Amino acid sequence: LLVKNANRELSTGFVLDQNYPNPFDEVTNIKFTITKVSDVKLVIHDIIGREVQAIDYKTLLPGEYKSTFNGSSLPGGIYFYSVYTGDCIETRKMILEK
């Protein structure tokens, strides 16, 4: 988990970036930014909605965060990642190629 200070004001208080690289073959990076102290959880789901991994960060300070997801033990396909904060959720699609 990487942290940078958030110097920009976000209208929603929360931004989830597209993972990079996407598609990916084993490892990808997921970045998100929060502007207020929040309880944050990152969840990866498969195409039918089953949770395949969850990371509970507890309380995070405002800033930019980067998490590395390793999908080497999963079959190739479409997955979704969601970041939950105290008052919002955002989800994006990613493709694991094998």
N, CA, C and O atoms as a GROMACS GRO file, in nm:
protein
  392
    1LEU      N    1   0.086  -0.119   0.000
    1LEU     CA    2   0.000   0.000   0.000
    1LEU      C    3   0.089   0.123   0.000
    1LEU      O    4   0.176   0.138   0.086
    2LEU      N    5   0.067   0.210  -0.097
    2LEU     CA    6   0.146   0.331  -0.113
    2LEU      C    7   0.058   0.450  -0.084
    2LEU      O    8  -0.057   0.453  -0.125
    3VAL      N    9   0.111   0.550  -0.015
    3VAL     CA   10   0.032   0.668   0.022
    3VAL      C   11   0.102   0.793  -0.027
    3VAL      O   12   0.224   0.807  -0.014
    4LYS      N   13   0.024   0.886  -0.083
    4LYS     CA   14   0.071   1.020  -0.115
    4LYS      C   15  -0.030   1.117  -0.058
    4LYS      O   16  -0.147   1.084  -0.045
    5ASN      N   17   0.015   1.235  -0.025
    5ASN     CA   18  -0.073   1.338   0.029
    5ASN      C   19  -0.166   1.388  -0.080
    5ASN      O   20  -0.122   1.413  -0.193
    6ALA      N   21  -0.293   1.403  -0.050
    6ALA     CA   22  -0.392   1.452  -0.148
    6ALA      C   23  -0.398   1.604  -0.139
    6ALA      O   24  -0.451   1.658  -0.042
    7ASN      N   25  -0.345   1.672  -0.239
    7ASN     CA   26  -0.346   1.817  -0.240
    7ASN      C   27  -0.463   1.872  -0.320
    7ASN      O   28  -0.488   1.993  -0.315
    8ARG      N   29  -0.533   1.789  -0.392
    8ARG     CA   30  -0.645   1.837  -0.473
    8ARG      C   31  -0.777   1.804  -0.404
    8ARG      O   32  -0.789   1.702  -0.336
    9GLU      N   33  -0.872   1.890  -0.420
    9GLU     CA   34  -1.004   1.870  -0.358
    9GLU      C   35  -1.092   1.794  -0.456
    9GLU      O   36  -1.103   1.834  -0.572
   10LEU      N   37  -1.153   1.689  -0.414
   10LEU     CA   38  -1.239   1.608  -0.499
   10LEU      C   39  -1.384   1.635  -0.462
   10LEU      O   40  -1.419   1.637  -0.344
   11SER      N   41  -1.468   1.655  -0.562
   11SER     CA   42  -1.607   1.690  -0.535
   11SER      C   43  -1.681   1.579  -0.462
   11SER      O   44  -1.770   1.607  -0.381
   12THR      N   45  -1.647   1.453  -0.490
   12THR     CA   46  -1.716   1.343  -0.424
   12THR      C   47  -1.644   1.297  -0.298
   12THR      O   48  -1.701   1.222  -0.218
   13GLY      N   49  -1.520   1.342  -0.278
   13GLY     CA   50  -1.442   1.298  -0.164
   13GLY      C   51  -1.374   1.166  -0.186
   13GLY      O   52  -1.309   1.114  -0.095
   14PHE      N   53  -1.387   1.109  -0.308
   14PHE     CA   54  -1.337   0.975  -0.332
   14PHE      C   55  -1.323   0.952  -0.482
   14PHE      O   56  -1.414   0.984  -0.558
   15VAL      N   57  -1.210   0.896  -0.525
   15VAL     CA   58  -1.189   0.863  -0.666
   15VAL      C   59  -1.124   0.725  -0.675
   15VAL      O   60  -1.028   0.696  -0.604
   16LEU      N   61  -1.179   0.640  -0.761
   16LEU     CA   62  -1.121   0.508  -0.789
   16LEU      C   63  -1.072   0.509  -0.933
   16LEU      O   64  -1.150   0.528  -1.026
   17ASP      N   65  -0.941   0.489  -0.951
   17ASP     CA   66  -0.883   0.488  -1.085
   17ASP      C   67  -0.897   0.350  -1.148
   17ASP      O   68  -0.919   0.250  -1.079
   18GLN      N   69  -0.885   0.346  -1.281
   18GLN     CA   70  -0.881   0.218  -1.352
   18GLN      C   71  -0.751   0.147  -1.316
   18GLN      O   72  -0.646   0.210  -1.310
   19ASN      N   73  -0.759   0.016  -1.294
   19ASN     CA   74  -0.637  -0.059  -1.262
   19ASN      C   75  -0.540  -0.052  -1.379
   19ASN      O   76  -0.580  -0.031  -1.494
   20TYR      N   77  -0.411  -0.070  -1.348
   20TYR     CA   78  -0.309  -0.066  -1.452
   20TYR      C   79  -0.204  -0.172  -1.423
   20TYR      O   80  -0.156  -0.178  -1.309
   21PRO      N   81  -0.165  -0.253  -1.516
   21PRO     CA   82  -0.220  -0.261  -1.651
   21PRO      C   83  -0.354  -0.333  -1.652
   21PRO      O   84  -0.388  -0.405  -1.558
   22ASN      N   85  -0.428  -0.312  -1.756
   22ASN     CA   86  -0.556  -0.379  -1.776
   22ASN      C   87  -0.578  -0.393  -1.926
   22ASN      O   88  -0.590  -0.292  -1.996
   23PRO      N   89  -0.582  -0.514  -1.977
   23PRO     CA   90  -0.576  -0.644  -1.908
   23PRO      C   91  -0.438  -0.670  -1.847
   23PRO      O   92  -0.338  -0.608  -1.883
   24PHE      N   93  -0.436  -0.764  -1.753
   24PHE     CA   94  -0.312  -0.801  -1.686
   24PHE      C   95  -0.299  -0.952  -1.684
   24PHE      O   96  -0.399  -1.023  -1.697
   25ASP      N   97  -0.175  -1.002  -1.666
   25ASP     CA   98  -0.155  -1.147  -1.668
   25ASP      C   99  -0.137  -1.207  -1.529
   25ASP      O  100  -0.170  -1.324  -1.511
   26GLU      N  101  -0.087  -1.135  -1.434
   26GLU     CA  102  -0.076  -1.184  -1.296
   26GLU      C  103  -0.098  -1.075  -1.194
   26GLU      O  104  -0.172  -1.093  -1.097
   27VAL      N  105  -0.033  -0.959  -1.215
   27VAL     CA  106  -0.033  -0.853  -1.115
   27VAL      C  107  -0.081  -0.723  -1.178
   27VAL      O  108  -0.045  -0.690  -1.291
   28THR      N  109  -0.164  -0.649  -1.103
   28THR     CA  110  -0.211  -0.518  -1.146
   28THR      C  111  -0.216  -0.425  -1.026
   28THR      O  112  -0.219  -0.470  -0.912
   29ASN      N  113  -0.216  -0.296  -1.053
   29ASN     CA  114  -0.220  -0.195  -0.948
   29ASN      C  115  -0.356  -0.127  -0.946
   29ASN      O  116  -0.412  -0.095  -1.051
   30ILE      N  117  -0.408  -0.106  -0.827
   30ILE     CA  118  -0.536  -0.039  -0.808
   30ILE      C  119  -0.510   0.086  -0.724
   30ILE      O  120  -0.459   0.077  -0.612
   31LYS      N  121  -0.545   0.202  -0.779
   31LYS     CA  122  -0.522   0.329  -0.708
   31LYS      C  123  -0.656   0.394  -0.675
   31LYS      O  124  -0.751   0.389  -0.753
   32PHE      N  125  -0.661   0.455  -0.556
   32PHE     CA  126  -0.777   0.532  -0.518
   32PHE      C  127  -0.732   0.648  -0.430
   32PHE      O  128  -0.627   0.643  -0.367
   33THR      N  129  -0.813   0.753  -0.429
   33THR     CA  130  -0.783   0.873  -0.352
   33THR      C  131  -0.902   0.906  -0.263
   33THR      O  132  -1.016   0.902  -0.308
   34ILE      N  133  -0.875   0.939  -0.137
   34ILE     CA  134  -0.980   0.984  -0.046
   34ILE      C  135  -0.939   1.121   0.009
   34ILE      O  136  -0.821   1.150   0.024
   35THR      N  137  -1.039   1.204   0.038
   35THR     CA  138  -1.009   1.339   0.088
   35THR      C  139  -1.047   1.360   0.233
   35THR      O  140  -1.026   1.469   0.287
   36LYS      N  141  -1.102   1.257   0.296
   36LYS     CA  142  -1.130   1.269   0.438
   36LYS      C  143  -1.104   1.135   0.506
   36LYS      O  144  -1.103   1.031   0.440
   37VAL      N  145  -1.081   1.137   0.634
   37VAL     CA  146  -1.056   1.014   0.709
   37VAL      C  147  -1.174   0.920   0.687
   37VAL      O  148  -1.289   0.956   0.709
   38SER      N  149  -1.143   0.797   0.644
   38SER     CA  150  -1.249   0.701   0.610
   38SER      C  151  -1.207   0.559   0.644
   38SER      O  152  -1.089   0.525   0.639
   39ASP      N  153  -1.304   0.477   0.679
   39ASP     CA  154  -1.283   0.333   0.685
   39ASP      C  155  -1.294   0.283   0.541
   39ASP      O  156  -1.394   0.311   0.474
   40VAL      N  157  -1.193   0.210   0.494
   40VAL     CA  158  -1.186   0.171   0.354
   40VAL      C  159  -1.169   0.021   0.342
   40VAL      O  160  -1.096  -0.041   0.419
   41LYS      N  161  -1.240  -0.037   0.244
   41LYS     CA  162  -1.228  -0.180   0.215
   41LYS      C  163  -1.219  -0.196   0.064
   41LYS      O  164  -1.297  -0.136  -0.010
   42LEU      N  165  -1.124  -0.278   0.018
   42LEU     CA  166  -1.108  -0.312  -0.122
   42LEU      C  167  -1.151  -0.456  -0.140
   42LEU      O  168  -1.101  -0.545  -0.071
   43VAL      N  169  -1.244  -0.480  -0.233
   43VAL     CA  170  -1.296  -0.615  -0.254
   43VAL      C  171  -1.286  -0.650  -0.403
   43VAL      O  172  -1.321  -0.570  -0.489
   44ILE      N  173  -1.238  -0.773  -0.431
   44ILE     CA  174  -1.232  -0.825  -0.568
   44ILE      C  175  -1.340  -0.933  -0.580
   44ILE      O  176  -1.349  -1.022  -0.496
   45HIS      N  177  -1.421  -0.923  -0.687
   45HIS     CA  178  -1.527  -1.021  -0.714
   45HIS      C  179  -1.505  -1.083  -0.852
   45HIS      O  180  -1.450  -1.019  -0.942
   46ASP      N  181  -1.550  -1.207  -0.868
   46ASP     CA  182  -1.548  -1.267  -1.001
   46ASP      C  183  -1.672  -1.225  -1.078
   46ASP      O  184  -1.754  -1.148  -1.027
   47ILE      N  185  -1.688  -1.274  -1.198
   47ILE     CA  186  -1.795  -1.230  -1.288
   47ILE      C  187  -1.934  -1.264  -1.233
   47ILE      O  188  -2.031  -1.198  -1.270
   48ILE      N  189  -1.946  -1.365  -1.148
   48ILE     CA  190  -2.078  -1.398  -1.094
   48ILE      C  191  -2.101  -1.342  -0.953
   48ILE      O  192  -2.199  -1.375  -0.887
   49GLY      N  193  -2.007  -1.257  -0.908
   49GLY     CA  194  -2.028  -1.187  -0.782
   49GLY      C  195  -1.967  -1.249  -0.659
   49GLY      O  196  -1.982  -1.197  -0.549
   50ARG      N  197  -1.896  -1.361  -0.676
   50ARG     CA  198  -1.831  -1.422  -0.560
   50ARG      C  199  -1.708  -1.341  -0.520
   50ARG      O  200  -1.629  -1.299  -0.605
   51GLU      N  201  -1.692  -1.318  -0.391
   51GLU     CA  202  -1.576  -1.247  -0.341
   51GLU      C  203  -1.454  -1.338  -0.350
   51GLU      O  204  -1.456  -1.450  -0.297
   52VAL      N  205  -1.348  -1.291  -0.416
   52VAL     CA  206  -1.226  -1.371  -0.428
   52VAL      C  207  -1.114  -1.318  -0.340
   52VAL      O  208  -1.020  -1.390  -0.307
   53GLN      N  209  -1.123  -1.190  -0.302
   53GLN     CA  210  -1.025  -1.133  -0.210
   53GLN      C  211  -1.082  -1.006  -0.150
   53GLN      O  212  -1.155  -0.931  -0.217
   54ALA      N  213  -1.050  -0.981  -0.024
   54ALA     CA  214  -1.091  -0.856   0.041
   54ALA      C  215  -0.976  -0.806   0.127
   54ALA      O  216  -0.908  -0.884   0.195
   55ILE      N  217  -0.956  -0.676   0.123
   55ILE     CA  218  -0.854  -0.612   0.206
   55ILE      C  219  -0.924  -0.503   0.285
   55ILE      O  220  -0.978  -0.408   0.227
   56ASP      N  221  -0.923  -0.516   0.417
   56ASP     CA  222  -0.985  -0.417   0.504
   56ASP      C  223  -0.875  -0.328   0.559
   56ASP      O  224  -0.797  -0.370   0.644
   57TYR      N  225  -0.870  -0.204   0.510
   57TYR     CA  226  -0.766  -0.112   0.552
   57TYR      C  227  -0.797  -0.041   0.682
   57TYR      O  228  -0.715   0.037   0.731
   58LYS      N  229  -0.914  -0.065   0.738
   58LYS     CA  230  -0.956   0.008   0.858
   58LYS      C  231  -0.963   0.156   0.826
   58LYS      O  232  -1.016   0.194   0.722
   59THR      N  233  -0.911   0.241   0.912
   59THR     CA  234  -0.920   0.386   0.894
   59THR      C  235  -0.797   0.440   0.822
   59THR      O  236  -0.684   0.419   0.865
   60LEU      N  237  -0.822   0.509   0.710
   60LEU     CA  238  -0.715   0.572   0.633
   60LEU      C  239  -0.727   0.723   0.637
   60LEU      O  240  -0.838   0.777   0.641
   61LEU      N  241  -0.614   0.789   0.635
   61LEU     CA  242  -0.610   0.934   0.630
   61LEU      C  243  -0.626   0.980   0.485
   61LEU      O  244  -0.606   0.901   0.393
   62PRO      N  245  -0.662   1.106   0.463
   62PRO     CA  246  -0.674   1.157   0.327
   62PRO      C  247  -0.543   1.137   0.250
   62PRO      O  248  -0.434   1.158   0.304
   63GLY      N  249  -0.555   1.096   0.124
   63GLY     CA  250  -0.437   1.076   0.041
   63GLY      C  251  -0.465   0.984  -0.075
   63GLY      O  252  -0.579   0.941  -0.096
   64GLU      N  253  -0.360   0.955  -0.150
   64GLU     CA  254  -0.368   0.865  -0.265
   64GLU      C  255  -0.306   0.732  -0.224
   64GLU      O  256  -0.197   0.729  -0.166
   65TYR      N  257  -0.374   0.623  -0.253
   65TYR     CA  258  -0.331   0.490  -0.214
   65TYR      C  259  -0.320   0.401  -0.335
   65TYR      O  260  -0.397   0.414  -0.430
   66LYS      N  261  -0.224   0.309  -0.332
   66LYS     CA  262  -0.207   0.212  -0.440
   66LYS      C  263  -0.193   0.074  -0.378
   66LYS      O  264  -0.110   0.053  -0.289
   67SER      N  265  -0.274  -0.019  -0.425
   67SER     CA  266  -0.269  -0.156  -0.379
   67SER      C  267  -0.235  -0.246  -0.497
   67SER      O  268  -0.285  -0.224  -0.608
   68THR      N  269  -0.152  -0.345  -0.476
   68THR     CA  270  -0.116  -0.439  -0.580
   68THR      C  271  -0.199  -0.566  -0.563
   68THR      O  272  -0.203  -0.625  -0.455
   69PHE      N  273  -0.267  -0.607  -0.671
   69PHE     CA  274  -0.348  -0.729  -0.669
   69PHE      C  275  -0.277  -0.836  -0.749
   69PHE      O  276  -0.240  -0.814  -0.865
   70ASN      N  277  -0.258  -0.953  -0.688
   70ASN     CA  278  -0.196  -1.066  -0.754
   70ASN      C  279  -0.303  -1.170  -0.785
   70ASN      O  280  -0.360  -1.231  -0.694
   71GLY      N  281  -0.331  -1.189  -0.913
   71GLY     CA  282  -0.434  -1.284  -0.956
   71GLY      C  283  -0.377  -1.413  -1.009
   71GLY      O  284  -0.446  -1.485  -1.081
   72SER      N  285  -0.252  -1.444  -0.976
   72SER     CA  286  -0.187  -1.563  -1.033
   72SER      C  287  -0.256  -1.694  -0.996
   72SER      O  288  -0.243  -1.792  -1.068
   73SER      N  289  -0.329  -1.698  -0.886
   73SER     CA  290  -0.395  -1.821  -0.845
   73SER      C  291  -0.538  -1.832  -0.900
   73SER      O  292  -0.607  -1.930  -0.875
   74LEU      N  293  -0.582  -1.732  -0.975
   74LEU     CA  294  -0.718  -1.729  -1.028
   74LEU      C  295  -0.719  -1.764  -1.177
   74LEU      O  296  -0.620  -1.741  -1.247
   75PRO      N  297  -0.830  -1.818  -1.225
   75PRO     CA  298  -0.841  -1.842  -1.370
   75PRO      C  299  -0.859  -1.710  -1.443
   75PRO      O  300  -0.906  -1.612  -1.386
   76GLY      N  301  -0.821  -1.707  -1.571
   76GLY     CA  302  -0.841  -1.588  -1.651
   76GLY      C  303  -0.988  -1.554  -1.663
   76GLY      O  304  -1.074  -1.643  -1.655
   77GLY      N  305  -1.018  -1.426  -1.683
   77GLY     CA  306  -1.157  -1.385  -1.699
   77GLY      C  307  -1.178  -1.242  -1.655
   77GLY      O  308  -1.082  -1.167  -1.631
   78ILE      N  309  -1.304  -1.205  -1.645
   78ILE     CA  310  -1.342  -1.070  -1.603
   78ILE      C  311  -1.364  -1.070  -1.452
   78ILE      O  312  -1.431  -1.158  -1.397
   79TYR      N  313  -1.307  -0.970  -1.388
   79TYR     CA  314  -1.322  -0.950  -1.244
   79TYR      C  315  -1.362  -0.805  -1.218
   79TYR      O  316  -1.345  -0.719  -1.304
   80PHE      N  317  -1.416  -0.780  -1.102
   80PHE     CA  318  -1.454  -0.645  -1.062
   80PHE      C  319  -1.386  -0.613  -0.930
   80PHE      O  320  -1.373  -0.699  -0.844
   81TYR      N  321  -1.344  -0.489  -0.915
   81TYR     CA  322  -1.288  -0.444  -0.788
   81TYR      C  323  -1.369  -0.325  -0.739
   81TYR      O  324  -1.404  -0.236  -0.816
   82SER      N  325  -1.398  -0.327  -0.611
   82SER     CA  326  -1.478  -0.222  -0.549
   82SER      C  327  -1.404  -0.167  -0.430
   82SER      O  328  -1.341  -0.240  -0.354
   83VAL      N  329  -1.414  -0.036  -0.414
   83VAL     CA  330  -1.362   0.028  -0.294
   83VAL      C  331  -1.480   0.087  -0.219
   83VAL      O  332  -1.557   0.165  -0.274
   84TYR      N  333  -1.492   0.048  -0.094
   84TYR     CA  334  -1.600   0.094  -0.006
   84TYR      C  335  -1.540   0.192   0.094
   84TYR      O  336  -1.437   0.163   0.155
   85THR      N  337  -1.604   0.307   0.111
   85THR     CA  338  -1.567   0.399   0.219
   85THR      C  339  -1.691   0.414   0.305
   85THR      O  340  -1.794   0.351   0.279
   86GLY      N  341  -1.683   0.497   0.406
   86GLY     CA  342  -1.795   0.513   0.497
   86GLY      C  343  -1.923   0.559   0.429
   86GLY      O  344  -2.032   0.525   0.475
   87ASP      N  345  -1.911   0.636   0.320
   87ASP     CA  346  -2.032   0.691   0.260
   87ASP      C  347  -2.042   0.672   0.109
   87ASP      O  348  -2.131   0.728   0.046
   88CYS      N  349  -1.952   0.593   0.049
   88CYS     CA  350  -1.966   0.568  -0.095
   88CYS      C  351  -1.897   0.438  -0.135
   88CYS      O  352  -1.816   0.382  -0.061
   89ILE      N  353  -1.931   0.394  -0.255
   89ILE     CA  354  -1.872   0.274  -0.315
   89ILE      C  355  -1.853   0.302  -0.463
   89ILE      O  356  -1.935   0.369  -0.526
   90GLU      N  357  -1.744   0.252  -0.517
   90GLU     CA  358  -1.720   0.262  -0.661
   90GLU      C  359  -1.662   0.130  -0.708
   90GLU      O  360  -1.582   0.068  -0.638
   91THR      N  361  -1.704   0.086  -0.828
   91THR     CA  362  -1.663  -0.042  -0.883
   91THR      C  363  -1.611  -0.024  -1.024
   91THR      O  364  -1.664   0.058  -1.100
   92ARG      N  365  -1.509  -0.100  -1.059
   92ARG     CA  366  -1.455  -0.099  -1.195
   92ARG      C  367  -1.427  -0.243  -1.239
   92ARG      O  368  -1.413  -0.333  -1.156
   93LYS      N  369  -1.419  -0.262  -1.370
   93LYS     CA  370  -1.395  -0.394  -1.428
   93LYS      C  371  -1.248  -0.408  -1.464
   93LYS      O  372  -1.184  -0.313  -1.507
   94MET      N  373  -1.195  -0.529  -1.446
   94MET     CA  374  -1.058  -0.561  -1.490
   94MET      C  375  -1.057  -0.698  -1.555
   94MET      O  376  -1.142  -0.782  -1.526
   95ILE      N  377  -0.960  -0.721  -1.642
   95ILE     CA  378  -0.951  -0.846  -1.716
   95ILE      C  379  -0.819  -0.915  -1.686
   95ILE      O  380  -0.711  -0.858  -1.705
   96LEU      N  381  -0.830  -1.038  -1.638
   96LEU     CA  382  -0.714  -1.121  -1.608
   96LEU      C  383  -0.694  -1.216  -1.726
   96LEU      O  384  -0.781  -1.299  -1.754
   97GLU      N  385  -0.580  -1.204  -1.794
   97GLU     CA  386  -0.549  -1.292  -1.907
   97GLU      C  387  -0.451  -1.398  -1.862
   97GLU      O  388  -0.354  -1.370  -1.791
   98LYS      N  389  -0.477  -1.520  -1.905
   98LYS     CA  390  -0.386  -1.631  -1.872
   98LYS      C  391  -0.348  -1.703  -1.999
   98LYS      O  392  -0.272  -1.800  -1.995
   0.00000   0.00000   0.00000
